Amino acid sequence: MIRLQYFARFREQLGIDSESLPWTPALASLRDLRDRLAERGEPWTTTLGHSGLMCARNEALCDLDEPLHDGDDVAFFPPVTGG
């Protein structure tokens, strides 16, 4: 099982803050997971297709090429701005 969390405006755009999905070998990376979620259509495609998409696996920032394993916690969130 993979536990997912969506933060900030992603949570608002998707209308969900968390969910769990069964892990399969087809979900070998966060990119595979993102692509699977985008197959849901709008607003998933636009929200997770954002060029500034940030992600974390097991509370460590990573990129979409990060390997994904059964039991992982994944978070997707928009870019952070500061001033």
N, C-alpha and C positions, 0 to 999 in steps of 0.2 A: 504494500500500500504506500502511496505517496501522499503526503499531506501538503496542501497548497494554501498560501495566504496571499491576499491582494491588498496593497496598501495605498493610502492617499487617494488621489483622484481615480486610480484604477478600480478601487473598491466601489467608488460611486458610479463609475461608468459601466461596470459589469454587474452591479447590483448584488454583489456577493463578497464576503470578506474572507471566507475559507471554504475548503472542500477537500475531500479525499478521493483519490482515484486509484484503481488497481494498477500496479506496476506490471509491465510486460517487457520482454526483450526488445520489442520495437521502440521502446522509450529508452534508448541508450544514452541520450544526452538531454540537456535542458532545451536545446534547439528542437529536438524531436517532440518534447512535451509541449513547447510553445506552438509548434506547427499543428499538433493534434488539437490543442485548445482553439486555435484559429479556425479550424474546420467547422466549429460551431456557427460560424457566420458572424454577422454584426451583433453587438459591438466588439466581440472578441477579436476579430481580424484587425480592426483599426487600433484598438487599445494595445494589444500585445505585439502588433507589427510596428509600433512606434520605434523610430531610430534610436531614441535615448533609453530604451528599455533597460532597466537594471534588474539584476537577479541575484539571489543568494541560495546556496545549498547548505543545509545544516548550519545556518547562521554565519556563513562566510561568503563575502561577496565573490562573485565569479562571473564568467561569461557564458554564452549559450553553448559553448563546446564542452562545458563541464560534464563529465560522466554522471549518469543518474542510476541509482540503485534502489532496490526495494527497501522501504523504511525511511527514505530521505524526506526531509522537510525542505520545501521550496518556497521562496517568496519572490513575487514580482512587484516592482514599484517604479514610479517615474523618476527621472533624474532629480537629484537634490540640488537646490539652488541656495546660495548663501549671499551674504553681503557684508 
